[in-house]
Amino acid sequence: MPTAVNYALLESAFTAFEAAKKLLTTAQAAVSLENQFKDTREIAVTLDCFAYDPSRQE
């Protein structure tokens, strides 16, 4: 049985995540370079590109 999608709830969650990302970006800028947080998703995507995309390898 298909479930109804609550688009208002999804939009609210998306807005909350966007606000959290902005706060995290602001916090990262305030922290010195050697102590900055790492975005593990971004690192994983970059490593996957080098591992699985032959055109990026030397």
A tleap script that builds the chain and sets N, CA, C and O, in Angstrom:
source leaprc.protein.ff14SB
mol = sequence {
  NMET PRO THR ALA VAL ASN TYR ALA LEU LEU
  GLU SER ALA PHE THR ALA PHE GLU ALA ALA
  LYS LYS LEU LEU THR THR ALA GLN ALA ALA
  VAL SER LEU GLU ASN GLN PHE LYS ASP THR
  ARG GLU ILE ALA VAL THR LEU ASP CYS PHE
  ALA TYR ASP PRO SER ARG GLN CGLU
}
set mol.1.N position { 0.847 -1.176 0.000 }
set mol.1.CA position { 0.000 0.000 0.000 }
set mol.1.C position { 0.894 1.241 0.000 }
set mol.1.O position { 1.723 1.394 0.897 }
set mol.2.N position { 0.745 2.123 -0.977 }
set mol.2.CA position { 1.591 3.322 -1.036 }
set mol.2.C position { 1.272 4.274 0.104 }
set mol.2.O position { 0.121 4.409 0.521 }
set mol.3.N position { 2.300 4.922 0.594 }
set mol.3.CA position { 2.119 5.889 1.665 }
set mol.3.C position { 2.050 7.291 1.069 }
set mol.3.O position { 2.682 7.581 0.053 }
set mol.4.N position { 1.282 8.143 1.710 }
set mol.4.CA position { 1.159 9.522 1.252 }
set mol.4.C position { 2.431 10.286 1.624 }
set mol.4.O position { 2.986 10.101 2.707 }
set mol.5.N position { 2.870 11.122 0.734 }
set mol.5.CA position { 4.061 11.926 0.976 }
set mol.5.C position { 3.622 13.267 1.550 }
set mol.5.O position { 2.794 13.968 0.967 }
set mol.6.N position { 4.178 13.606 2.682 }
set mol.6.CA position { 3.850 14.876 3.312 }
set mol.6.C position { 4.884 15.902 2.848 }
set mol.6.O position { 5.948 16.052 3.448 }
set mol.7.N position { 4.545 16.603 1.769 }
set mol.7.CA position { 5.491 17.546 1.170 }
set mol.7.C position { 5.799 18.723 2.084 }
set mol.7.O position { 6.907 19.258 2.053 }
set mol.8.N position { 4.838 19.128 2.891 }
set mol.8.CA position { 5.093 20.225 3.831 }
set mol.8.C position { 6.146 19.806 4.849 }
set mol.8.O position { 7.013 20.600 5.214 }
set mol.9.N position { 6.070 18.554 5.309 }
set mol.9.CA position { 7.059 18.053 6.267 }
set mol.9.C position { 8.434 17.943 5.605 }
set mol.9.O position { 9.446 18.302 6.207 }
set mol.10.N position { 8.468 17.446 4.366 }
set mol.10.CA position { 9.739 17.356 3.648 }
set mol.10.C position { 10.352 18.734 3.434 }
set mol.10.O position { 11.560 18.911 3.596 }
set mol.11.N position { 9.532 19.701 3.073 }
set mol.11.CA position { 10.027 21.064 2.861 }
set mol.11.C position { 10.568 21.650 4.166 }
set mol.11.O position { 11.588 22.338 4.174 }
set mol.12.N position { 9.873 21.368 5.260 }
set mol.12.CA position { 10.320 21.848 6.564 }
set mol.12.C position { 11.664 21.222 6.943 }
set mol.12.O position { 12.556 21.910 7.439 }
set mol.13.N position { 11.802 19.927 6.707 }
set mol.13.CA position { 13.060 19.243 7.013 }
set mol.13.C position { 14.189 19.783 6.146 }
set mol.13.O position { 15.296 20.010 6.634 }
set mol.14.N position { 13.913 19.990 4.866 }
set mol.14.CA position { 14.923 20.522 3.957 }
set mol.14.C position { 15.380 21.911 4.407 }
set mol.14.O position { 16.573 22.216 4.396 }
set mol.15.N position { 14.420 22.746 4.802 }
set mol.15.CA position { 14.747 24.085 5.283 }
set mol.15.C position { 15.623 24.010 6.535 }
set mol.15.O position { 16.571 24.782 6.678 }
set mol.16.N position { 15.306 23.080 7.440 }
set mol.16.CA position { 16.104 22.917 8.661 }
set mol.16.C position { 17.524 22.468 8.321 }
set mol.16.O position { 18.485 22.969 8.905 }
set mol.17.N position { 17.665 21.531 7.385 }
set mol.17.CA position { 18.997 21.070 6.990 }
set mol.17.C position { 19.801 22.183 6.325 }
set mol.17.O position { 21.003 22.303 6.559 }
set mol.18.N position { 19.156 22.986 5.510 }
set mol.18.CA position { 19.847 24.111 4.874 }
set mol.18.C position { 20.334 25.104 5.925 }
set mol.18.O position { 21.454 25.608 5.835 }
set mol.19.N position { 19.499 25.382 6.914 }
set mol.19.CA position { 19.897 26.301 7.986 }
set mol.19.C position { 21.066 25.723 8.778 }
set mol.19.O position { 21.992 26.448 9.142 }
set mol.20.N position { 21.023 24.427 9.041 }
set mol.20.CA position { 22.114 23.787 9.781 }
set mol.20.C position { 23.409 23.840 8.980 }
set mol.20.O position { 24.479 24.068 9.545 }
set mol.21.N position { 23.320 23.630 7.670 }
set mol.21.CA position { 24.524 23.685 6.828 }
set mol.21.C position { 25.119 25.090 6.832 }
set mol.21.O position { 26.340 25.244 6.861 }
set mol.22.N position { 24.265 26.123 6.803 }
set mol.22.CA position { 24.768 27.499 6.859 }
set mol.22.C position { 25.468 27.764 8.183 }
set mol.22.O position { 26.526 28.393 8.216 }
set mol.23.N position { 24.873 27.280 9.284 }
set mol.23.CA position { 25.504 27.456 10.594 }
set mol.23.C position { 26.835 26.719 10.662 }
set mol.23.O position { 27.804 27.241 11.212 }
set mol.24.N position { 26.890 25.522 10.116 }
set mol.24.CA position { 28.134 24.764 10.114 }
set mol.24.C position { 29.203 25.470 9.300 }
set mol.24.O position { 30.365 25.516 9.704 }
set mol.25.N position { 28.821 26.019 8.161 }
set mol.25.CA position { 29.773 26.753 7.322 }
set mol.25.C position { 30.310 27.968 8.062 }
set mol.25.O position { 31.505 28.257 8.002 }
set mol.26.N position { 29.435 28.676 8.757 }
set mol.26.CA position { 29.858 29.838 9.538 }
set mol.26.C position { 30.798 29.415 10.667 }
set mol.26.O position { 31.799 30.082 10.928 }
set mol.27.N position { 30.475 28.307 11.332 }
set mol.27.CA position { 31.320 27.817 12.422 }
set mol.27.C position { 32.684 27.390 11.899 }
set mol.27.O position { 33.704 27.644 12.540 }
set mol.28.N position { 32.707 26.738 10.728 }
set mol.28.CA position { 33.981 26.305 10.151 }
set mol.28.C position { 34.866 27.496 9.816 }
set mol.28.O position { 36.084 27.430 9.980 }
set mol.29.N position { 34.269 28.576 9.353 }
set mol.29.CA position { 35.053 29.757 9.009 }
set mol.29.C position { 35.651 30.387 10.257 }
set mol.29.O position { 36.720 30.993 10.196 }
set mol.30.N position { 34.970 30.249 11.387 }
set mol.30.CA position { 35.453 30.854 12.622 }
set mol.30.C position { 36.578 30.045 13.265 }
set mol.30.O position { 37.350 30.588 14.055 }
set mol.31.N position { 36.679 28.780 12.944 }
set mol.31.CA position { 37.701 27.916 13.532 }
set mol.31.C position { 38.976 28.045 12.702 }
set mol.31.O position { 38.917 28.180 11.480 }
set mol.32.N position { 40.106 28.005 13.358 }
set mol.32.CA position { 41.361 28.128 12.630 }
set mol.32.C position { 41.537 26.958 11.656 }
set mol.32.O position { 40.937 25.900 11.844 }
set mol.33.N position { 42.355 27.145 10.623 }
set mol.33.CA position { 42.506 26.162 9.559 }
set mol.33.C position { 42.940 24.790 10.053 }
set mol.33.O position { 42.434 23.780 9.564 }
set mol.34.N position { 43.849 24.726 10.994 }
set mol.34.CA position { 44.335 23.420 11.437 }
set mol.34.C position { 43.306 22.660 12.268 }
set mol.34.O position { 43.448 21.454 12.471 }
set mol.35.N position { 42.274 23.347 12.750 }
set mol.35.CA position { 41.252 22.694 13.565 }
set mol.35.C position { 39.900 22.600 12.873 }
set mol.35.O position { 38.901 22.294 13.525 }
set mol.36.N position { 39.844 22.852 11.587 }
set mol.36.CA position { 38.556 22.831 10.893 }
set mol.36.C position { 37.982 21.435 10.805 }
set mol.36.O position { 38.704 20.438 10.766 }
set mol.37.N position { 36.659 21.395 10.776 }
set mol.37.CA position { 35.947 20.136 10.600 }
set mol.37.C position { 36.083 19.689 9.155 }
set mol.37.O position { 36.250 20.509 8.252 }
set mol.38.N position { 36.011 18.404 8.947 }
set mol.38.CA position { 36.084 17.857 7.598 }
set mol.38.C position { 34.695 17.369 7.199 }
set mol.38.O position { 33.997 16.745 7.998 }
set mol.39.N position { 34.297 17.653 5.968 }
set mol.39.CA position { 33.032 17.163 5.438 }
set mol.39.C position { 33.293 15.772 4.877 }
set mol.39.O position { 33.811 15.630 3.770 }
set mol.40.N position { 32.934 14.749 5.640 }
set mol.40.CA position { 33.270 13.380 5.257 }
set mol.40.C position { 32.588 12.966 3.964 }
set mol.40.O position { 33.140 12.166 3.208 }
set mol.41.N position { 31.393 13.497 3.692 }
set mol.41.CA position { 30.716 13.156 2.438 }
set mol.41.C position { 31.499 13.694 1.249 }
set mol.41.O position { 31.660 13.005 0.243 }
set mol.42.N position { 31.982 14.920 1.365 }
set mol.42.CA position { 32.747 15.525 0.272 }
set mol.42.C position { 34.056 14.766 0.053 }
set mol.42.O position { 34.462 14.540 -1.087 }
set mol.43.N position { 34.705 14.379 1.128 }
set mol.43.CA position { 35.953 13.622 1.022 }
set mol.43.C position { 35.687 12.274 0.364 }
set mol.43.O position { 36.459 11.842 -0.492 }
set mol.44.N position { 34.600 11.604 0.756 }
set mol.44.CA position { 34.274 10.297 0.182 }
set mol.44.C position { 33.994 10.410 -1.311 }
set mol.44.O position { 34.427 9.556 -2.085 }
set mol.45.N position { 33.283 11.441 -1.722 }
set mol.45.CA position { 32.988 11.636 -3.147 }
set mol.45.C position { 34.278 11.866 -3.921 }
set mol.45.O position { 34.463 11.306 -5.002 }
set mol.46.N position { 35.166 12.680 -3.377 }
set mol.46.CA position { 36.442 12.959 -4.048 }
set mol.46.C position { 37.273 11.693 -4.183 }
set mol.46.O position { 37.831 11.421 -5.246 }
set mol.47.N position { 37.354 10.913 -3.097 }
set mol.47.CA position { 38.121 9.675 -3.156 }
set mol.47.C position { 37.505 8.677 -4.130 }
set mol.47.O position { 38.229 7.986 -4.848 }
set mol.48.N position { 36.174 8.596 -4.163 }
set mol.48.CA position { 35.509 7.708 -5.114 }
set mol.48.C position { 35.805 8.118 -6.546 }
set mol.48.O position { 35.997 7.263 -7.410 }
set mol.49.N position { 35.842 9.415 -6.804 }
set mol.49.CA position { 36.148 9.882 -8.157 }
set mol.49.C position { 37.540 9.433 -8.584 }
set mol.49.O position { 37.740 9.006 -9.721 }
set mol.50.N position { 38.496 9.530 -7.674 }
set mol.50.CA position { 39.850 9.117 -8.017 }
set mol.50.C position { 39.958 7.596 -8.131 }
set mol.50.O position { 40.740 7.084 -8.933 }
set mol.51.N position { 39.170 6.878 -7.327 }
set mol.51.CA position { 39.257 5.419 -7.338 }
set mol.51.C position { 38.540 4.797 -8.537 }
set mol.51.O position { 39.016 3.812 -9.104 }
set mol.52.N position { 37.400 5.369 -8.922 }
set mol.52.CA position { 36.553 4.711 -9.907 }
set mol.52.C position { 36.429 5.447 -11.240 }
set mol.52.O position { 35.817 4.918 -12.169 }
set mol.53.N position { 36.984 6.637 -11.361 }
set mol.53.CA position { 36.885 7.404 -12.608 }
set mol.53.C position { 38.252 7.401 -13.278 }
set mol.53.O position { 39.120 8.191 -12.906 }
set mol.54.N position { 38.460 6.523 -14.263 }
set mol.54.CA position { 39.786 6.417 -14.882 }
set mol.54.C position { 40.265 7.701 -15.558 }
set mol.54.O position { 41.470 7.900 -15.714 }
set mol.55.N position { 39.354 8.562 -15.956 }
set mol.55.CA position { 39.771 9.775 -16.640 }
set mol.55.C position { 40.451 10.760 -15.692 }
set mol.55.O position { 41.152 11.662 -16.150 }
set mol.56.N position { 40.257 10.606 -14.371 }
set mol.56.CA position { 40.878 11.501 -13.405 }
set mol.56.C position { 42.240 11.009 -12.952 }
set mol.56.O position { 42.980 11.741 -12.295 }
set mol.57.N position { 42.572 9.781 -13.296 }
set mol.57.CA position { 43.852 9.248 -12.859 }
set mol.57.C position { 44.931 9.580 -13.877 }
set mol.57.O position { 44.656 9.731 -15.067 }
set mol.58.N position { 46.143 9.690 -13.399 }
set mol.58.CA position { 47.262 10.032 -14.278 }
set mol.58.C position { 47.753 8.807 -15.020 }
set mol.58.O position { 48.694 8.900 -15.809 }
savepdb mol mol.pdb
quit
